[in-house]
Amino acid sequence: MNTQNTADRVTLSLPQSVRQRLDAYAADQRRSRSNAAALLLGEALRVMKPRTQAEAVNRA
């Protein structure tokens, strides 16, 4: 069995109100908090206008 995880771990600090909304969404979707956060972040990044790495660095 291959147990290698190909995902990177990310740590976030969220305001209490955002965490509560995330927890409510996760419960409604029957997902874990981390799974719900990954799903929402992935969807948000998908709908954003794609930028190259150089554009992101120059914008910062």
PQR file of N, CA, C, O and H, with PARSE charges and radii, in Angstrom:
ATOM      1  N   MET A   1       0.842  -1.177   0.000 -0.4000 1.5000
ATOM      2  CA  MET A   1       0.000   0.000   0.000 -0.0000 2.0000
ATOM      3  C   MET A   1       0.886   1.239   0.000  0.5500 1.7000
ATOM      4  O   MET A   1       1.831   1.327   0.784 -0.5500 1.4000
ATOM      5  N   ASN A   2       0.586   2.197  -0.876 -0.4000 1.5000
ATOM      6  CA  ASN A   2       1.344   3.436  -0.962 -0.0000 2.0000
ATOM      7  C   ASN A   2       0.711   4.473  -0.033  0.5500 1.7000
ATOM      8  O   ASN A   2      -0.414   4.919  -0.260 -0.5500 1.4000
ATOM      9  H   ASN A   2      -0.181   2.126  -1.513  0.4000 1.0000
ATOM     10  N   THR A   3       1.437   4.846   1.001 -0.4000 1.5000
ATOM     11  CA  THR A   3       0.912   5.825   1.957 -0.0000 2.0000
ATOM     12  C   THR A   3       1.569   7.186   1.797  0.5500 1.7000
ATOM     13  O   THR A   3       1.409   8.056   2.653 -0.5500 1.4000
ATOM     14  H   THR A   3       2.351   4.484   1.185  0.4000 1.0000
ATOM     15  N   GLN A   4       2.315   7.383   0.698 -0.4000 1.5000
ATOM     16  CA  GLN A   4       2.989   8.662   0.478 -0.0000 2.0000
ATOM     17  C   GLN A   4       1.950   9.749   0.212  0.5500 1.7000
ATOM     18  O   GLN A   4       1.070   9.591  -0.635 -0.5500 1.4000
ATOM     19  H   GLN A   4       2.445   6.677   0.002  0.4000 1.0000
ATOM     20  N   ASN A   5       2.066  10.843   0.940 -0.4000 1.5000
ATOM     21  CA  ASN A   5       1.163  11.971   0.779 -0.0000 2.0000
ATOM     22  C   ASN A   5       1.812  12.961  -0.175  0.5500 1.7000
ATOM     23  O   ASN A   5       2.922  13.430   0.079 -0.5500 1.4000
ATOM     24  H   ASN A   5       2.781  10.971   1.628  0.4000 1.0000
ATOM     25  N   THR A   6       1.131  13.286  -1.274 -0.4000 1.5000
ATOM     26  CA  THR A   6       1.707  14.197  -2.258 -0.0000 2.0000
ATOM     27  C   THR A   6       1.314  15.648  -1.997  0.5500 1.7000
ATOM     28  O   THR A   6       1.752  16.539  -2.725 -0.5500 1.4000
ATOM     29  H   THR A   6       0.230  12.906  -1.480  0.4000 1.0000
ATOM     30  N   ALA A   7       0.510  15.901  -0.988 -0.4000 1.5000
ATOM     31  CA  ALA A   7       0.092  17.265  -0.671 -0.0000 2.0000
ATOM     32  C   ALA A   7       1.038  17.893   0.342  0.5500 1.7000
ATOM     33  O   ALA A   7       1.654  17.194   1.146 -0.5500 1.4000
ATOM     34  H   ALA A   7       0.155  15.177  -0.397  0.4000 1.0000
ATOM     35  N   ASP A   8       1.150  19.208   0.297 -0.4000 1.5000
ATOM     36  CA  ASP A   8       1.934  19.942   1.277 -0.0000 2.0000
ATOM     37  C   ASP A   8       1.014  20.427   2.386  0.5500 1.7000
ATOM     38  O   ASP A   8      -0.144  20.764   2.139 -0.5500 1.4000
ATOM     39  H   ASP A   8       0.650  19.777  -0.357  0.4000 1.0000
ATOM     40  N   ARG A   9       1.518  20.461   3.578 -0.4000 1.5000
ATOM     41  CA  ARG A   9       0.760  20.936   4.736 -0.0000 2.0000
ATOM     42  C   ARG A   9       0.905  22.451   4.829  0.5500 1.7000
ATOM     43  O   ARG A   9       1.994  22.994   4.645 -0.5500 1.4000
ATOM     44  H   ARG A   9       2.459  20.188   3.779  0.4000 1.0000
ATOM     45  N   VAL A  10      -0.199  23.121   5.115 -0.4000 1.5000
ATOM     46  CA  VAL A  10      -0.222  24.573   5.276 -0.0000 2.0000
ATOM     47  C   VAL A  10      -0.906  24.890   6.597  0.5500 1.7000
ATOM     48  O   VAL A  10      -1.912  24.271   6.944 -0.5500 1.4000
ATOM     49  H   VAL A  10      -1.084  22.679   5.265  0.4000 1.0000
ATOM     50  N   THR A  11      -0.368  25.842   7.327 -0.4000 1.5000
ATOM     51  CA  THR A  11      -0.966  26.263   8.589 -0.0000 2.0000
ATOM     52  C   THR A  11      -1.528  27.665   8.424  0.5500 1.7000
ATOM     53  O   THR A  11      -0.851  28.560   7.919 -0.5500 1.4000
ATOM     54  H   THR A  11       0.450  26.345   7.046  0.4000 1.0000
ATOM     55  N   LEU A  12      -2.778  27.850   8.855 -0.4000 1.5000
ATOM     56  CA  LEU A  12      -3.440  29.148   8.758 -0.0000 2.0000
ATOM     57  C   LEU A  12      -3.861  29.629  10.131  0.5500 1.7000
ATOM     58  O   LEU A  12      -4.123  28.832  11.032 -0.5500 1.4000
ATOM     59  H   LEU A  12      -3.328  27.122   9.265  0.4000 1.0000
ATOM     60  N   SER A  13      -3.922  30.932  10.278 -0.4000 1.5000
ATOM     61  CA  SER A  13      -4.543  31.549  11.447 -0.0000 2.0000
ATOM     62  C   SER A  13      -5.770  32.283  10.941  0.5500 1.7000
ATOM     63  O   SER A  13      -5.663  33.187  10.112 -0.5500 1.4000
ATOM     64  H   SER A  13      -3.709  31.579   9.547  0.4000 1.0000
ATOM     65  N   LEU A  14      -6.933  31.897  11.437 -0.4000 1.5000
ATOM     66  CA  LEU A  14      -8.188  32.491  10.985 -0.0000 2.0000
ATOM     67  C   LEU A  14      -8.863  33.213  12.134  0.5500 1.7000
ATOM     68  O   LEU A  14      -8.823  32.748  13.273 -0.5500 1.4000
ATOM     69  H   LEU A  14      -7.021  31.162  12.111  0.4000 1.0000
ATOM     70  N   PRO A  15      -9.488  34.353  11.841 -0.5600 1.5000
ATOM     71  CA  PRO A  15     -10.291  34.993  12.883  0.2800 2.0000
ATOM     72  C   PRO A  15     -11.406  34.043  13.320  0.5500 1.7000
ATOM     73  O   PRO A  15     -11.844  33.194  12.543 -0.5500 1.4000
ATOM     74  N   GLN A  16     -11.854  34.185  14.546 -0.4000 1.5000
ATOM     75  CA  GLN A  16     -12.868  33.284  15.085 -0.0000 2.0000
ATOM     76  C   GLN A  16     -14.112  33.247  14.209  0.5500 1.7000
ATOM     77  O   GLN A  16     -14.679  32.175  13.997 -0.5500 1.4000
ATOM     78  H   GLN A  16     -11.498  34.874  15.177  0.4000 1.0000
ATOM     79  N   SER A  17     -14.548  34.388  13.698 -0.4000 1.5000
ATOM     80  CA  SER A  17     -15.763  34.424  12.882 -0.0000 2.0000
ATOM     81  C   SER A  17     -15.600  33.615  11.594  0.5500 1.7000
ATOM     82  O   SER A  17     -16.540  32.953  11.153 -0.5500 1.4000
ATOM     83  H   SER A  17     -14.088  35.259  13.870  0.4000 1.0000
ATOM     84  N   VAL A  18     -14.413  33.668  10.993 -0.4000 1.5000
ATOM     85  CA  VAL A  18     -14.159  32.904   9.764 -0.0000 2.0000
ATOM     86  C   VAL A  18     -14.101  31.416  10.091  0.5500 1.7000
ATOM     87  O   VAL A  18     -14.638  30.591   9.352 -0.5500 1.4000
ATOM     88  H   VAL A  18     -13.650  34.206  11.351  0.4000 1.0000
ATOM     89  N   ARG A  19     -13.445  31.075  11.206 -0.4000 1.5000
ATOM     90  CA  ARG A  19     -13.371  29.666  11.608 -0.0000 2.0000
ATOM     91  C   ARG A  19     -14.763  29.107  11.863  0.5500 1.7000
ATOM     92  O   ARG A  19     -15.061  27.976  11.480 -0.5500 1.4000
ATOM     93  H   ARG A  19     -13.008  31.745  11.806  0.4000 1.0000
ATOM     94  N   GLN A  20     -15.608  29.892  12.503 -0.4000 1.5000
ATOM     95  CA  GLN A  20     -16.972  29.434  12.768 -0.0000 2.0000
ATOM     96  C   GLN A  20     -17.743  29.207  11.466  0.5500 1.7000
ATOM     97  O   GLN A  20     -18.486  28.234  11.338 -0.5500 1.4000
ATOM     98  H   GLN A  20     -15.366  30.811  12.814  0.4000 1.0000
ATOM     99  N   ARG A  21     -17.564  30.102  10.517 -0.4000 1.5000
ATOM    100  CA  ARG A  21     -18.235  29.927   9.212 -0.0000 2.0000
ATOM    101  C   ARG A  21     -17.694  28.706   8.486  0.5500 1.7000
ATOM    102  O   ARG A  21     -18.450  27.958   7.867 -0.5500 1.4000
ATOM    103  H   ARG A  21     -16.961  30.893  10.621  0.4000 1.0000
ATOM    104  N   LEU A  22     -16.377  28.506   8.564 -0.4000 1.5000
ATOM    105  CA  LEU A  22     -15.761  27.335   7.945 -0.0000 2.0000
ATOM    106  C   LEU A  22     -16.271  26.056   8.593  0.5500 1.7000
ATOM    107  O   LEU A  22     -16.580  25.088   7.899 -0.5500 1.4000
ATOM    108  H   LEU A  22     -15.763  29.114   9.067  0.4000 1.0000
ATOM    109  N   ASP A  23     -16.361  26.046   9.912 -0.4000 1.5000
ATOM    110  CA  ASP A  23     -16.869  24.869  10.624 -0.0000 2.0000
ATOM    111  C   ASP A  23     -18.320  24.581  10.238  0.5500 1.7000
ATOM    112  O   ASP A  23     -18.693  23.422  10.059 -0.5500 1.4000
ATOM    113  H   ASP A  23     -16.110  26.833  10.476  0.4000 1.0000
ATOM    114  N   ALA A  24     -19.140  25.629  10.108 -0.4000 1.5000
ATOM    115  CA  ALA A  24     -20.539  25.444   9.713 -0.0000 2.0000
ATOM    116  C   ALA A  24     -20.621  24.876   8.302  0.5500 1.7000
ATOM    117  O   ALA A  24     -21.422  23.980   8.034 -0.5500 1.4000
ATOM    118  H   ALA A  24     -18.836  26.571  10.253  0.4000 1.0000
ATOM    119  N   TYR A  25     -19.789  25.399   7.398 -0.4000 1.5000
ATOM    120  CA  TYR A  25     -19.764  24.887   6.021 -0.0000 2.0000
ATOM    121  C   TYR A  25     -19.318  23.424   6.005  0.5500 1.7000
ATOM    122  O   TYR A  25     -19.918  22.588   5.330 -0.5500 1.4000
ATOM    123  H   TYR A  25     -19.139  26.126   7.615  0.4000 1.0000
ATOM    124  N   ALA A  26     -18.265  23.133   6.753 -0.4000 1.5000
ATOM    125  CA  ALA A  26     -17.741  21.759   6.804 -0.0000 2.0000
ATOM    126  C   ALA A  26     -18.808  20.797   7.329  0.5500 1.7000
ATOM    127  O   ALA A  26     -18.993  19.714   6.774 -0.5500 1.4000
ATOM    128  H   ALA A  26     -17.778  23.813   7.302  0.4000 1.0000
ATOM    129  N   ALA A  27     -19.501  21.182   8.381 -0.4000 1.5000
ATOM    130  CA  ALA A  27     -20.545  20.322   8.949 -0.0000 2.0000
ATOM    131  C   ALA A  27     -21.675  20.115   7.951  0.5500 1.7000
ATOM    132  O   ALA A  27     -22.182  19.004   7.796 -0.5500 1.4000
ATOM    133  H   ALA A  27     -19.351  22.062   8.832  0.4000 1.0000
ATOM    134  N   ASP A  28     -22.069  21.194   7.272 -0.4000 1.5000
ATOM    135  CA  ASP A  28     -23.145  21.103   6.284 -0.0000 2.0000
ATOM    136  C   ASP A  28     -22.769  20.168   5.137  0.5500 1.7000
ATOM    137  O   ASP A  28     -23.617  19.440   4.621 -0.5500 1.4000
ATOM    138  H   ASP A  28     -21.657  22.097   7.398  0.4000 1.0000
ATOM    139  N   GLN A  29     -21.502  20.189   4.742 -0.4000 1.5000
ATOM    140  CA  GLN A  29     -21.018  19.368   3.639 -0.0000 2.0000
ATOM    141  C   GLN A  29     -20.517  17.995   4.101  0.5500 1.7000
ATOM    142  O   GLN A  29     -20.083  17.178   3.289 -0.5500 1.4000
ATOM    143  H   GLN A  29     -20.813  20.781   5.161  0.4000 1.0000
ATOM    144  N   ARG A  30     -20.582  17.756   5.406 -0.4000 1.5000
ATOM    145  CA  ARG A  30     -20.083  16.511   6.000 -0.0000 2.0000
ATOM    146  C   ARG A  30     -18.617  16.259   5.637  0.5500 1.7000
ATOM    147  O   ARG A  30     -18.234  15.178   5.192 -0.5500 1.4000
ATOM    148  H   ARG A  30     -20.935  18.420   6.065  0.4000 1.0000
ATOM    149  N   ARG A  31     -17.820  17.306   5.850 -0.4000 1.5000
ATOM    150  CA  ARG A  31     -16.386  17.266   5.592 -0.0000 2.0000
ATOM    151  C   ARG A  31     -15.654  17.673   6.863  0.5500 1.7000
ATOM    152  O   ARG A  31     -16.243  18.245   7.780 -0.5500 1.4000
ATOM    153  H   ARG A  31     -18.131  18.184   6.212  0.4000 1.0000
ATOM    154  N   SER A  32     -14.379  17.373   6.901 -0.4000 1.5000
ATOM    155  CA  SER A  32     -13.557  17.869   7.995 -0.0000 2.0000
ATOM    156  C   SER A  32     -13.263  19.347   7.734  0.5500 1.7000
ATOM    157  O   SER A  32     -13.416  19.836   6.615 -0.5500 1.4000
ATOM    158  H   SER A  32     -13.901  16.908   6.156  0.4000 1.0000
ATOM    159  N   ARG A  33     -12.844  20.038   8.774 -0.4000 1.5000
ATOM    160  CA  ARG A  33     -12.494  21.450   8.611 -0.0000 2.0000
ATOM    161  C   ARG A  33     -11.380  21.605   7.579  0.5500 1.7000
ATOM    162  O   ARG A  33     -11.466  22.459   6.697 -0.5500 1.4000
ATOM    163  H   ARG A  33     -12.719  19.641   9.683  0.4000 1.0000
ATOM    164  N   SER A  34     -10.346  20.794   7.684 -0.4000 1.5000
ATOM    165  CA  SER A  34      -9.217  20.927   6.763 -0.0000 2.0000
ATOM    166  C   SER A  34      -9.617  20.590   5.331  0.5500 1.7000
ATOM    167  O   SER A  34      -9.170  21.248   4.392 -0.5500 1.4000
ATOM    168  H   SER A  34     -10.275  20.100   8.401  0.4000 1.0000
ATOM    169  N   ASN A  35     -10.445  19.582   5.157 -0.4000 1.5000
ATOM    170  CA  ASN A  35     -10.900  19.222   3.821 -0.0000 2.0000
ATOM    171  C   ASN A  35     -11.759  20.335   3.228  0.5500 1.7000
ATOM    172  O   ASN A  35     -11.619  20.666   2.050 -0.5500 1.4000
ATOM    173  H   ASN A  35     -10.809  19.047   5.919  0.4000 1.0000
ATOM    174  N   ALA A  36     -12.641  20.908   4.030 -0.4000 1.5000
ATOM    175  CA  ALA A  36     -13.484  22.010   3.559 -0.0000 2.0000
ATOM    176  C   ALA A  36     -12.631  23.217   3.184  0.5500 1.7000
ATOM    177  O   ALA A  36     -12.880  23.857   2.162 -0.5500 1.4000
ATOM    178  H   ALA A  36     -12.755  20.639   4.986  0.4000 1.0000
ATOM    179  N   ALA A  37     -11.625  23.534   4.004 -0.4000 1.5000
ATOM    180  CA  ALA A  37     -10.747  24.665   3.707 -0.0000 2.0000
ATOM    181  C   ALA A  37      -9.984  24.434   2.406  0.5500 1.7000
ATOM    182  O   ALA A  37      -9.859  25.347   1.590 -0.5500 1.4000
ATOM    183  H   ALA A  37     -11.424  23.014   4.835  0.4000 1.0000
ATOM    184  N   ALA A  38      -9.480  23.231   2.212 -0.4000 1.5000
ATOM    185  CA  ALA A  38      -8.755  22.915   0.983 -0.0000 2.0000
ATOM    186  C   ALA A  38      -9.670  23.024  -0.230  0.5500 1.7000
ATOM    187  O   ALA A  38      -9.271  23.546  -1.271 -0.5500 1.4000
ATOM    188  H   ALA A  38      -9.582  22.490   2.875  0.4000 1.0000
ATOM    189  N   LEU A  39     -10.880  22.538  -0.093 -0.4000 1.5000
ATOM    190  CA  LEU A  39     -11.847  22.607  -1.183 -0.0000 2.0000
ATOM    191  C   LEU A  39     -12.164  24.056  -1.543  0.5500 1.7000
ATOM    192  O   LEU A  39     -12.145  24.423  -2.717 -0.5500 1.4000
ATOM    193  H   LEU A  39     -11.204  22.114   0.753  0.4000 1.0000
ATOM    194  N   LEU A  40     -12.455  24.879  -0.536 -0.4000 1.5000
ATOM    195  CA  LEU A  40     -12.796  26.278  -0.776 -0.0000 2.0000
ATOM    196  C   LEU A  40     -11.621  27.062  -1.349  0.5500 1.7000
ATOM    197  O   LEU A  40     -11.801  27.870  -2.261 -0.5500 1.4000
ATOM    198  H   LEU A  40     -12.470  24.581   0.418  0.4000 1.0000
ATOM    199  N   LEU A  41     -10.425  26.831  -0.826 -0.4000 1.5000
ATOM    200  CA  LEU A  41      -9.246  27.521  -1.337 -0.0000 2.0000
ATOM    201  C   LEU A  41      -8.967  27.114  -2.782  0.5500 1.7000
ATOM    202  O   LEU A  41      -8.668  27.962  -3.623 -0.5500 1.4000
ATOM    203  H   LEU A  41     -10.279  26.175  -0.086  0.4000 1.0000
ATOM    204  N   GLY A  42      -9.065  25.832  -3.065 -0.4000 1.5000
ATOM    205  CA  GLY A  42      -8.855  25.362  -4.427 -0.0000 2.0000
ATOM    206  C   GLY A  42      -9.848  25.982  -5.404  0.5500 1.7000
ATOM    207  O   GLY A  42      -9.473  26.366  -6.512 -0.5500 1.4000
ATOM    208  H   GLY A  42      -9.308  25.143  -2.383  0.4000 1.0000
ATOM    209  N   GLU A  43     -11.102  26.080  -4.999 -0.4000 1.5000
ATOM    210  CA  GLU A  43     -12.123  26.680  -5.858 -0.0000 2.0000
ATOM    211  C   GLU A  43     -11.860  28.170  -6.058  0.5500 1.7000
ATOM    212  O   GLU A  43     -12.007  28.682  -7.168 -0.5500 1.4000
ATOM    213  H   GLU A  43     -11.406  25.768  -4.099  0.4000 1.0000
ATOM    214  N   ALA A  44     -11.476  28.862  -5.001 -0.4000 1.5000
ATOM    215  CA  ALA A  44     -11.175  30.293  -5.113 -0.0000 2.0000
ATOM    216  C   ALA A  44     -10.005  30.527  -6.062  0.5500 1.7000
ATOM    217  O   ALA A  44     -10.041  31.454  -6.871 -0.5500 1.4000
ATOM    218  H   ALA A  44     -11.357  28.446  -4.099  0.4000 1.0000
ATOM    219  N   LEU A  45      -8.981  29.707  -5.972 -0.4000 1.5000
ATOM    220  CA  LEU A  45      -7.831  29.856  -6.861 -0.0000 2.0000
ATOM    221  C   LEU A  45      -8.176  29.497  -8.300  0.5500 1.7000
ATOM    222  O   LEU A  45      -7.619  30.067  -9.238 -0.5500 1.4000
ATOM    223  H   LEU A  45      -8.951  28.954  -5.315  0.4000 1.0000
ATOM    224  N   ARG A  46      -9.083  28.564  -8.472 -0.4000 1.5000
ATOM    225  CA  ARG A  46      -9.482  28.153  -9.822 -0.0000 2.0000
ATOM    226  C   ARG A  46     -10.183  29.289 -10.556  0.5500 1.7000
ATOM    227  O   ARG A  46      -9.973  29.476 -11.754 -0.5500 1.4000
ATOM    228  H   ARG A  46      -9.536  28.101  -7.710  0.4000 1.0000
ATOM    229  N   VAL A  47     -11.007  30.041  -9.854 -0.4000 1.5000
ATOM    230  CA  VAL A  47     -11.782  31.089 -10.520 -0.0000 2.0000
ATOM    231  C   VAL A  47     -11.014  32.403 -10.651  0.5500 1.7000
ATOM    232  O   VAL A  47     -11.439  33.300 -11.380 -0.5500 1.4000
ATOM    233  H   VAL A  47     -11.178  29.889  -8.881  0.4000 1.0000
ATOM    234  N   MET A  48      -9.891  32.521  -9.953 -0.4000 1.5000
ATOM    235  CA  MET A  48      -9.073  33.730 -10.086 -0.0000 2.0000
ATOM    236  C   MET A  48      -8.400  33.753 -11.446  0.5500 1.7000
ATOM    237  O   MET A  48      -8.144  32.708 -12.045 -0.5500 1.4000
ATOM    238  H   MET A  48      -9.546  31.793  -9.361  0.4000 1.0000
ATOM    239  N   LYS A  49      -8.115  34.960 -11.928 -0.4000 1.5000
ATOM    240  CA  LYS A  49      -7.371  35.097 -13.171 -0.0000 2.0000
ATOM    241  C   LYS A  49      -5.962  34.525 -12.980  0.5500 1.7000
ATOM    242  O   LYS A  49      -5.243  34.939 -12.071 -0.5500 1.4000
ATOM    243  H   LYS A  49      -8.323  35.809 -11.442  0.4000 1.0000
ATOM    244  N   PRO A  50      -5.576  33.592 -13.820 -0.5600 1.5000
ATOM    245  CA  PRO A  50      -4.225  33.014 -13.689  0.2800 2.0000
ATOM    246  C   PRO A  50      -3.154  34.081 -13.891  0.5500 1.7000
ATOM    247  O   PRO A  50      -3.264  34.934 -14.771 -0.5500 1.4000
ATOM    248  N   ARG A  51      -2.120  34.016 -13.062 -0.4000 1.5000
ATOM    249  CA  ARG A  51      -0.978  34.917 -13.194 -0.0000 2.0000
ATOM    250  C   ARG A  51       0.289  34.093 -13.234  0.5500 1.7000
ATOM    251  O   ARG A  51       0.358  33.007 -12.657 -0.5500 1.4000
ATOM    252  H   ARG A  51      -2.031  33.323 -12.347  0.4000 1.0000
ATOM    253  N   THR A  52       1.278  34.609 -13.909 -0.4000 1.5000
ATOM    254  CA  THR A  52       2.568  33.930 -13.907 -0.0000 2.0000
ATOM    255  C   THR A  52       3.290  34.242 -12.609  0.5500 1.7000
ATOM    256  O   THR A  52       2.917  35.179 -11.903 -0.5500 1.4000
ATOM    257  H   THR A  52       1.222  35.491 -14.378  0.4000 1.0000
ATOM    258  N   GLN A  53       4.308  33.480 -12.289 -0.4000 1.5000
ATOM    259  CA  GLN A  53       5.101  33.719 -11.089 -0.0000 2.0000
ATOM    260  C   GLN A  53       5.731  35.102 -11.144  0.5500 1.7000
ATOM    261  O   GLN A  53       5.783  35.789 -10.123 -0.5500 1.4000
ATOM    262  H   GLN A  53       4.611  32.719 -12.862  0.4000 1.0000
ATOM    263  N   ALA A  54       6.207  35.527 -12.299 -0.4000 1.5000
ATOM    264  CA  ALA A  54       6.839  36.837 -12.444 -0.0000 2.0000
ATOM    265  C   ALA A  54       5.841  37.953 -12.165  0.5500 1.7000
ATOM    266  O   ALA A  54       6.190  38.937 -11.513 -0.5500 1.4000
ATOM    267  H   ALA A  54       6.164  34.969 -13.129  0.4000 1.0000
ATOM    268  N   GLU A  55       4.609  37.821 -12.644 -0.4000 1.5000
ATOM    269  CA  GLU A  55       3.587  38.836 -12.385 -0.0000 2.0000
ATOM    270  C   GLU A  55       3.279  38.921 -10.899  0.5500 1.7000
ATOM    271  O   GLU A  55       3.093  40.014 -10.364 -0.5500 1.4000
ATOM    272  H   GLU A  55       4.325  37.022 -13.173  0.4000 1.0000
ATOM    273  N   ALA A  56       3.225  37.781 -10.232 -0.4000 1.5000
ATOM    274  CA  ALA A  56       2.933  37.755  -8.796 -0.0000 2.0000
ATOM    275  C   ALA A  56       4.050  38.446  -8.018  0.5500 1.7000
ATOM    276  O   ALA A  56       3.771  39.190  -7.079 -0.5500 1.4000
ATOM    277  H   ALA A  56       3.377  36.893 -10.667  0.4000 1.0000
ATOM    278  N   VAL A  57       5.309  38.214  -8.390 -0.4000 1.5000
ATOM    279  CA  VAL A  57       6.446  38.828  -7.702 -0.0000 2.0000
ATOM    280  C   VAL A  57       6.458  40.335  -7.950  0.5500 1.7000
ATOM    281  O   VAL A  57       6.687  41.110  -7.021 -0.5500 1.4000
ATOM    282  H   VAL A  57       5.536  37.610  -9.154  0.4000 1.0000
ATOM    283  N   ASN A  58       6.216  40.759  -9.189 -0.4000 1.5000
ATOM    284  CA  ASN A  58       6.227  42.179  -9.511 -0.0000 2.0000
ATOM    285  C   ASN A  58       5.080  42.929  -8.848  0.5500 1.7000
ATOM    286  O   ASN A  58       5.208  44.120  -8.566 -0.5500 1.4000
ATOM    287  H   ASN A  58       6.030  40.130  -9.943  0.4000 1.0000
ATOM    288  N   ARG A  59       3.995  42.273  -8.600 -0.4000 1.5000
ATOM    289  CA  ARG A  59       2.832  42.912  -7.986 -0.0000 2.0000
ATOM    290  C   ARG A  59       3.037  43.127  -6.477  0.5500 1.7000
ATOM    291  O   ARG A  59       2.471  44.047  -5.887 -0.5500 1.4000
ATOM    292  H   ARG A  59       3.892  41.305  -8.829  0.4000 1.0000
ATOM    293  N   ALA A  60       3.849  42.270  -5.876 -0.4000 1.5000
ATOM    294  CA  ALA A  60       4.055  42.346  -4.412 -0.0000 2.0000
ATOM    295  C   ALA A  60       4.865  43.548  -3.999  0.5500 1.7000
ATOM    296  O   ALA A  60       5.118  43.743  -2.811 -0.5500 1.4000
ATOM    297  H   ALA A  60       4.309  41.523  -6.356  0.4000 1.0000
TER
END
